[in-house]
Amino acid sequence: MYPTGNIQEKISAPVEEAYKVLRTNIQFCGFDKRIKTITITSCGPGEGKTTTSINLAVSFAKSGMKTLLLDTDLRKPMLAKHLGGNAQVGLTTLIAGKSELGDTINSTNIENLYYMPCGPKPPNPAELIGSDKFKGFLGEVRELFDIIILDTPPLGSVIDCAIISSLTDGTILLIESSAVEYANAQRVKEQLEKANARVLGVVLNKVTRNDYRNYNYYYYYYGESGSSGKSWFKRLKRKLEKKLKTVYPGLTGGPDKLAIGR
């Protein structure tokens, strides 16, 4: 195991708090079955999927849970670029029998947080992900870690994520605010349903400052008890929830069910 991952914590306090809310909501989703493996995907590239995966993994690790972050985007892996380490040893070399588990898991500068890079890009990503060896690998790491987060390719581009989501306990769909068309989001939702994936929820990402109106409202909501800030934040959450319900008519729950990132 190599201590090579270096995570620079640059997120603001309100965004960090949003990830705590997301983490808590995920944990509450597991009242009937403990959630240990989580697939993170998006409709298309550039929606902030990898950043969300990293920040969510950090949040779980800081809560005291032994966390593994997996780069299962075998077509365009990004974790090694963000965290460092040897990109030539990882998931693909492990599945191919060219490395051992202990050689592919990297520790980080954050306690309880570990990650596994993709390794060399294979010529047959979908076949590798759908193999019995990959299923066996997931079973093995489930016994070693409290929570496993899988950063996957956008489902709107390739089918890899649908395969992975069928093997994990839950899936989170990331949607970039004002960038994803209804038809694309609906198609991704249908693909997940066909794969028998358990969709835990949707994260609306890259919300603009115009939607927030004024950065000071963050201060009122998180730092003070000002009723104006709290009231505005609830109105914003209802507005975003309404947008999501156009894609997910079955979405239920109050404003606290959504996590907002920027």
C-alpha positions as CSV (number, residue, x, y, z in Angstrom):
1,M,0.0,0.0,0.0
2,Y,1.5,3.3,-1.1
3,P,1.0,6.6,0.8
4,T,0.9,8.7,-2.4
5,G,-2.5,10.3,-2.6
6,N,-2.5,14.0,-1.7
7,I,-5.9,15.7,-1.4
8,Q,-5.9,19.5,-1.3
9,E,-9.0,20.6,0.7
10,K,-10.0,23.9,-1.0
11,I,-13.8,23.7,-0.7
12,S,-15.6,26.4,1.3
13,A,-17.4,25.7,4.6
14,P,-20.9,25.9,3.0
15,V,-20.0,23.4,0.3
16,E,-18.3,21.1,2.8
17,E,-21.6,21.3,4.8
18,A,-23.5,20.3,1.7
19,Y,-21.4,17.2,1.3
20,K,-22.1,16.3,5.0
21,V,-25.9,16.6,4.2
22,L,-25.4,14.4,1.2
23,R,-23.5,11.9,3.2
24,T,-26.1,11.8,5.9
25,N,-28.9,11.4,3.4
26,I,-27.1,8.4,1.9
27,Q,-26.7,6.8,5.3
28,F,-30.4,7.2,6.0
29,C,-31.2,5.5,2.7
30,G,-29.7,2.4,4.1
31,F,-32.3,1.7,6.9
32,D,-33.3,-1.6,5.2
33,K,-30.0,-2.5,3.7
34,R,-26.6,-1.1,4.7
35,I,-25.1,0.9,1.8
36,K,-21.4,0.1,1.3
37,T,-20.9,0.5,-2.4
38,I,-22.0,3.7,-4.2
39,T,-21.8,4.4,-7.9
40,I,-21.4,8.1,-8.9
41,T,-22.3,8.9,-12.5
42,S,-23.6,11.8,-14.7
43,C,-25.4,12.3,-18.0
44,G,-22.3,13.7,-19.8
45,P,-18.7,14.7,-19.3
46,G,-17.6,17.8,-17.4
47,E,-20.4,17.8,-14.9
48,G,-18.1,17.5,-11.9
49,K,-18.5,13.8,-11.2
50,T,-14.9,13.1,-10.2
51,T,-14.8,16.2,-7.9
52,T,-18.0,15.1,-6.3
53,S,-16.7,11.6,-5.8
54,I,-13.5,12.8,-4.1
55,N,-15.3,15.3,-1.8
56,L,-18.0,12.8,-0.8
57,A,-15.2,10.2,0.0
58,V,-13.4,12.8,2.1
59,S,-16.7,13.5,4.0
60,F,-17.2,9.8,4.7
61,A,-13.5,9.4,5.8
62,K,-13.7,12.4,8.2
63,S,-16.8,10.8,9.8
64,G,-14.6,7.9,10.8
65,M,-15.5,5.4,8.1
66,K,-12.8,3.5,6.4
67,T,-13.3,4.7,2.8
68,L,-12.1,3.4,-0.6
69,L,-12.4,5.6,-3.7
70,L,-12.3,3.6,-6.9
71,D,-11.6,4.9,-10.4
72,T,-13.8,2.7,-12.5
73,D,-13.8,5.1,-15.5
74,L,-11.6,2.8,-17.6
75,R,-12.0,5.0,-20.7
76,K,-11.0,8.4,-19.3
77,P,-9.6,7.9,-15.8
78,M,-9.1,11.0,-13.7
79,L,-8.4,10.1,-10.1
80,A,-4.6,9.7,-10.6
81,K,-4.5,13.1,-12.2
82,H,-6.2,14.6,-9.1
83,L,-4.5,12.5,-6.4
84,G,-1.2,11.4,-7.8
85,G,0.3,8.0,-7.5
86,N,1.4,5.3,-10.0
87,A,-1.2,5.4,-12.7
88,Q,0.2,2.2,-14.3
89,V,-0.9,0.0,-11.3
90,G,-4.5,-0.1,-10.4
91,L,-7.9,-1.8,-11.0
92,T,-7.1,-3.1,-14.5
93,T,-3.8,-4.7,-13.5
94,L,-5.5,-6.2,-10.5
95,I,-8.4,-7.7,-12.5
96,A,-5.9,-8.9,-15.1
97,G,-3.9,-10.7,-12.4
98,K,-0.8,-8.6,-12.9
99,S,-0.8,-7.0,-9.4
100,E,-2.0,-7.8,-5.9
101,L,-4.7,-5.9,-4.0
102,G,-2.2,-4.4,-1.6
103,D,-0.1,-3.0,-4.5
104,T,-3.1,-1.1,-6.0
105,I,-4.6,0.6,-3.0
106,N,-3.1,4.0,-2.1
107,S,-3.4,5.8,1.2
108,T,-3.8,9.5,1.3
109,N,-3.0,12.5,3.6
110,I,-6.6,12.2,5.0
111,E,-7.1,9.6,7.7
112,N,-9.4,6.7,6.7
113,L,-9.3,7.6,3.0
114,Y,-7.8,5.3,0.4
115,Y,-8.0,5.2,-3.3
116,M,-7.4,2.9,-6.3
117,P,-6.5,4.3,-9.7
118,C,-7.7,2.8,-12.9
119,G,-4.4,1.5,-14.1
120,P,-3.6,1.2,-17.9
121,K,-6.7,1.8,-20.0
122,P,-7.9,-1.6,-21.3
123,P,-9.1,-2.3,-24.9
124,N,-12.3,-3.8,-23.6
125,P,-13.6,-1.8,-20.6
126,A,-17.2,-3.1,-20.6
127,E,-16.0,-6.7,-20.8
128,L,-13.6,-6.2,-17.9
129,I,-16.3,-4.5,-15.7
130,G,-18.7,-7.2,-16.4
131,S,-16.3,-10.0,-15.6
132,D,-16.6,-12.4,-12.6
133,K,-13.2,-11.2,-11.5
134,F,-14.5,-7.7,-11.0
135,K,-17.5,-9.0,-9.1
136,G,-15.2,-11.0,-6.9
137,F,-13.0,-7.9,-6.4
138,L,-16.0,-5.9,-5.2
139,G,-16.9,-8.6,-2.8
140,E,-13.4,-8.6,-1.4
141,V,-13.1,-4.9,-0.8
142,R,-16.6,-4.9,0.8
143,E,-15.1,-6.9,3.7
144,L,-12.1,-4.5,4.1
145,F,-13.8,-1.1,3.9
146,D,-16.8,0.6,5.5
147,I,-17.8,2.5,2.3
148,I,-16.7,2.2,-1.3
149,I,-17.3,5.0,-3.8
150,L,-17.0,4.2,-7.5
151,D,-16.2,7.1,-9.9
152,T,-17.7,5.8,-13.2
153,P,-18.0,7.1,-16.8
154,P,-21.0,9.3,-17.7
155,L,-23.9,7.0,-18.5
156,G,-25.0,9.2,-21.3
157,S,-21.8,8.2,-23.2
158,V,-21.1,4.5,-22.6
159,I,-22.8,1.5,-20.9
160,D,-20.1,0.8,-18.3
161,C,-21.9,2.6,-15.5
162,A,-25.1,0.6,-16.1
163,I,-23.1,-2.6,-15.5
164,I,-21.4,-1.2,-12.4
165,S,-24.6,0.3,-10.9
166,S,-26.3,-3.2,-11.1
167,L,-23.5,-4.5,-8.8
168,T,-23.5,-1.7,-6.2
169,D,-25.8,-0.9,-3.3
170,G,-26.8,2.5,-4.7
171,T,-26.3,5.1,-7.5
172,I,-26.1,8.9,-7.4
173,L,-26.7,10.8,-10.5
174,L,-25.0,14.1,-10.9
175,I,-26.7,16.8,-13.1
176,E,-25.1,20.1,-14.0
177,S,-27.5,23.0,-13.5
178,S,-28.9,24.5,-16.7
179,A,-26.7,22.2,-18.9
180,V,-28.5,18.9,-19.2
181,E,-31.6,18.6,-21.4
182,Y,-34.6,16.8,-20.1
183,A,-34.5,14.1,-22.8
184,N,-30.9,13.2,-21.9
185,A,-31.6,13.0,-18.2
186,Q,-34.7,10.9,-18.8
187,R,-32.8,8.5,-21.0
188,V,-30.1,8.1,-18.3
189,K,-32.8,7.4,-15.7
190,E,-34.3,4.8,-17.9
191,Q,-30.9,3.1,-18.4
192,L,-30.4,2.9,-14.7
193,E,-33.8,1.4,-14.2
194,K,-33.2,-1.2,-16.9
195,A,-30.0,-2.1,-15.1
196,N,-32.0,-2.6,-11.9
197,A,-29.9,0.1,-10.2
198,R,-31.0,1.6,-6.9
199,V,-31.0,5.3,-7.5
200,L,-30.4,7.0,-4.2
201,G,-30.9,10.5,-5.5
202,V,-29.7,13.3,-7.7
203,V,-27.1,16.0,-7.0
204,L,-27.6,19.3,-8.8
205,N,-24.1,20.7,-9.4
206,K,-22.6,23.9,-10.5
207,V,-25.4,26.1,-9.4
208,T,-24.7,29.7,-10.4
209,R,-24.3,32.7,-8.1
210,N,-27.4,34.1,-9.7
211,D,-29.4,31.2,-8.2
212,Y,-27.8,31.9,-4.9
213,R,-28.5,35.6,-5.3
214,N,-26.0,36.7,-2.7
215,Y,-23.1,34.9,-1.1
216,N,-24.0,36.5,2.2
217,Y,-27.0,34.2,2.5
218,Y,-24.5,31.4,3.1
219,Y,-23.3,33.2,6.2
220,Y,-26.8,33.8,7.5
221,Y,-27.8,30.2,6.9
222,Y,-24.7,28.4,8.3
223,G,-23.3,31.0,10.7
224,E,-26.2,32.9,12.1
225,S,-29.8,32.3,13.0
226,G,-31.1,35.0,10.7
227,S,-34.6,34.1,9.5
228,S,-34.2,35.9,6.1
229,G,-31.3,33.7,5.1
230,K,-33.0,30.5,6.2
231,S,-36.2,31.5,4.4
232,W,-34.3,32.2,1.2
233,F,-32.4,29.0,1.3
234,K,-35.6,27.0,1.7
235,R,-37.1,28.8,-1.3
236,L,-34.0,28.0,-3.4
237,K,-34.2,24.4,-2.5
238,R,-37.9,24.2,-3.4
239,K,-37.0,25.8,-6.7
240,L,-34.3,23.3,-7.4
241,E,-36.4,20.4,-6.2
242,K,-39.2,21.5,-8.7
243,K,-36.6,21.3,-11.5
244,L,-35.5,17.8,-10.6
245,K,-39.1,16.6,-10.4
246,T,-39.6,17.3,-14.1
247,V,-37.1,14.5,-14.6
248,Y,-37.9,12.4,-11.6
249,P,-41.6,12.7,-11.0
250,G,-41.4,10.2,-8.1
251,L,-38.9,12.4,-6.2
252,T,-40.2,12.9,-2.7
253,G,-39.0,14.7,0.4
254,G,-38.5,18.2,1.6
255,P,-35.7,20.6,0.9
256,D,-33.3,18.8,3.1
257,K,-33.2,15.9,0.7
258,L,-31.1,17.9,-1.8
259,A,-27.4,18.7,-1.7
260,I,-26.2,21.7,-3.5
261,G,-22.7,22.1,-4.9
262,R,-21.1,24.9,-6.9
